[in-house]
Structures are given as structure tokens and as C-alpha cells.
Amino acid sequence: MAKRSIAESSSDLLTTEEVMERLLADESLRRSAARCVLPAIRHGKEWRFRKRDLDAWIERHRSGLPPLPSA
């Protein structure tokens, strides 16, 4: 599997502020996120969230499925 460069993948990464904007829009997501660990990666000194991982987490939450175990 080929490695993606930071520049190539950075457009897929969300900042903490961007994630909070998405979660604050839905009360049940906000409550669930407060009790759960969201999928994230370390990017320098900050945490970043892959959009596809966050979308999958939101979809699992909305469908009532249990969260995936942390790696």
C-alpha cells in the first residue's frame, strides 16, 4: 500500500474546531462524543480527525451500533 503524503492527506483532516462544529449541531452526537473516544491521529502537536473516520463514527452512532474498539 502506497503512503500518502501529508499534503495529499491534509485536505481529509479536520481540526478539533471543525469536529466540534459538526458535533455541536446535534445534541445526541454531542452527548455521545463526550462519553466516547473519537477516532483521531496526532499531526505535529495537534490532533486531527479524518473526515471519513468521523463520518463513519457519526453513522454508527445514528444507526445505534456500538462504537468500534480503539486501536
Secondary structure, DSSP 8 states (H G I E B T S, - for coil): -----HHHHGGGEE-HHHHHHHHHTSHHHHHHHHHS----EEETTEEEEEHHHHHHHHHHHHHT-------
